[in-house]
Structure formats: structure tokens, C-alpha cells
């Protein structure tokens, strides 16, 4: 009997079911930006972090599952603040919507979420998707029925008018009262934020009504910044976070927009102005086009039926001919300048990827975004990691529970072999993934 009990306990520990875990030996980068803690010990009880210390000074509870992190960088689980679970790298959106919309809830979005989690993304913000499917996938993840990050869902895009055939996940507004009504519907459905696009095609009153109604219901508003007037309207309305670098071939943001941004960031009582540049899809396009081996990575096929995998592969078989990227030669040279303009103006930049767009897979996009920031734009690795850990939790108002490896917070922790502050691209191969105390990898 004792032997059976011992074997059962060993099995439970091997599956990550132990209520107490100890991550032992690694260099902890806690997300606050201070000096990393070497030879760290992190004690996890249930879903949360109980204590943090060092080998030789912090004891390990008897019976705890010990997870060695020797030789590893240990850090908070990553956030990706701009993903699209509903799309998976296919190049023809019209075909995708006609063919796979009904598979969104039970096949496509769960597969995307699982891929994100195994890539070390323990929290993510989904911006634009079918409402019922979005809420269902989020809630099933939260109940433990599906593996995936803690998801923050916007549900449908809110815009002046949906593009033909996209009414299931793009909601148009027609007048101030309709704008408020649409936001109230989303609030009632339980979304976590509002995704506003094409606000320059709305009336100013409609745009203001959307932001006012969202804020009244304690929801943040995330808005596109592709065109100058989108930014101007969003700034006037009080948008909380802008997405993309935008302005197509313009070499930099114009003076009047930079003046608006600086005026806003100076208002400390309003909190930070957040911006998610999503640069890697554009920046890396030519490299992927000319070196398509990454497109054969098996990781993006996880949980997808063979038929969908084959369809995606066929759609990107000629990467140099994709219409989505034909403006890239004039857009790419502007990206670094715009990112640094925003940073220098006091904007808090967030890691987000637009993951799901053509050739950009949920299993690979996030580490590529960090790599571009550090190795191409020269941003500090610690600054970049905080843009993927601490600051997203602040932006979503959940920093009391997420975003750093801290006592009392949820145990969302990842680890990679080596020094991630020296080699940021180590994040392409995350070795350990713990989310809310449960080990997934």
C-alpha cells in the first residue's frame, strides 16, 4: 500500500499537480527592472507565489516539487498585447472568413491560445474577433478547460461600417446613440476592453461617445493609429492605448501629433499613454520571404486539423507575392524612427505583434517582436522585457496580480537556458512555462 501511495505521489508531482513547487537556482528577472537575483528560489503554493529568496537563505518546504532552473533566466510570463486568435497566418482573409468562421470557437481560437502559452505567453490581449467565440474561449481557459494564456478580449472591432462579409466580428456605428448602445452590448457580454478602428471615418461625436461609454463602464479603449486623423481623434477622445506605427510611408510622426502626444504624456494624473507598435510583421517580412524555413516550423500547426494546415501553407506558398506586404519597402524604413519618437515623448511602449496576420504565427511572433526591439532598434533588453511583462499588467489594470514575479501574485513564470538580457532571442525556445502555479512545459 505504501509503495502504491508513493508511486501515486510521484505521478502527481511529475504532472505538475503538486500544490507546492520550488523553482531553484536560476537568475530571476522579476519585471520591476532592478538587478537580477542570482541563485534564486521561488516558492509557489497553489496558484500564487508564496516567497522568493536565494539558495542557502530560503528553505524549501518539505514535499515540494523541485524544478531546477540552474543556468536559466527566470522571468514573468510574457504578455502579447495584440493578438488575433481567430486568424492563423493565412494570407486570404476573405477566404478564411467564409471557410472557418464556424470553427473559430472550438478549433481555431483554442489552437491559437495553446500555441501562445507554449511559447511563454501567459497573458494576451485579443483585439477583434467574433464575440461569442471570444468570450467562450476566454472563459474556458479561465476554468481550466483549455490550455492558454489569461485572455483579455475586445470582441468585435468597433468602426464606422464593417467591411463586406465581416459583420460577425466588426460592428458598425450609426450615430451617437447607436455608438453608446453598441458599447453597452459589449459591456453586457463581458468584454475586457474596446477595440476602436477607422475612427477618422466616424463623426467626432460618435468617437467621443464610444470612449465615454467605455470609460463609464471601466473599460479601456484601444485604437488604431494607421492614419494621422485616427490619432488626432483618439487623442481628443481620450483613448487609452494606440496600436501600430501607422502613417504608411511617412518618415515620422508630424509635429502636431507629437505635440498632442507630449501634452498627453505630461498629464501624469491621467496615468501613462500606452502604445503597441507591432513592428515585427513588417520589419521581418523580407527576411521571411527570402528565408522561408521558419514557415515550416511545426509549432504553429499544434491542434490545427491537417486540412487547415494545408490551406494555410498553400496560401503562403509564394511569400513574395502576398498583397498584404507589397507596401513594405516604403513602410519598413520608417518603423524605427517612429518607435523612438514615441519612446522619447514619454509614451509607454508595449509588446504586441498582430499575431495571426499572414505568415505570422502565434508560436513565434512574440519573441520576434522582442528581438527586433533589442537587436535591430537598439532598445535596452530590460526595458523591452518590462514592455512584455510589467507594463502590460498596468495597462490592463491587473498589476496587483500579474506582471512581475512577486510574493502574493499569480505564479506566471517562464524560464530559458542562458542569459536572456544578453541574448533576447533565447525566448524563441522557452523551456519552462508555469501559469497560475501549473506547469505546462
Secondary structure by P-SEA (a helix, b strand, c coil): caaaaaaaaaaaaaaccccbbbbcccccccccccccccbbbbbbcccccccccccccccccccccccccccbbbbcbbbbccccccccccccaaaaaacccccccccaaaaaaaaaaaacccbbbbccccaaaaaaaaaaaaaccccccccccccccccccccccccccbbbbccaaaaaaaaaaaaaacccbbbbcccccccaaaaaaaaaaaaaabbbbbbbcccaaaaaaaaaacccccccccccccccccaaaaaaaaaaaaccccccbbbbcccccccaaaaaaacccccccccccccccaaaaaaaaaaacccccccccccccccccaaaaaaaaaaaaccbbbbbcccccccccccccaaaaaaaacccccccaaaaaaaaccaaaaaacccccccccccccccbbbbbcccccccccccccccbbbccccccc
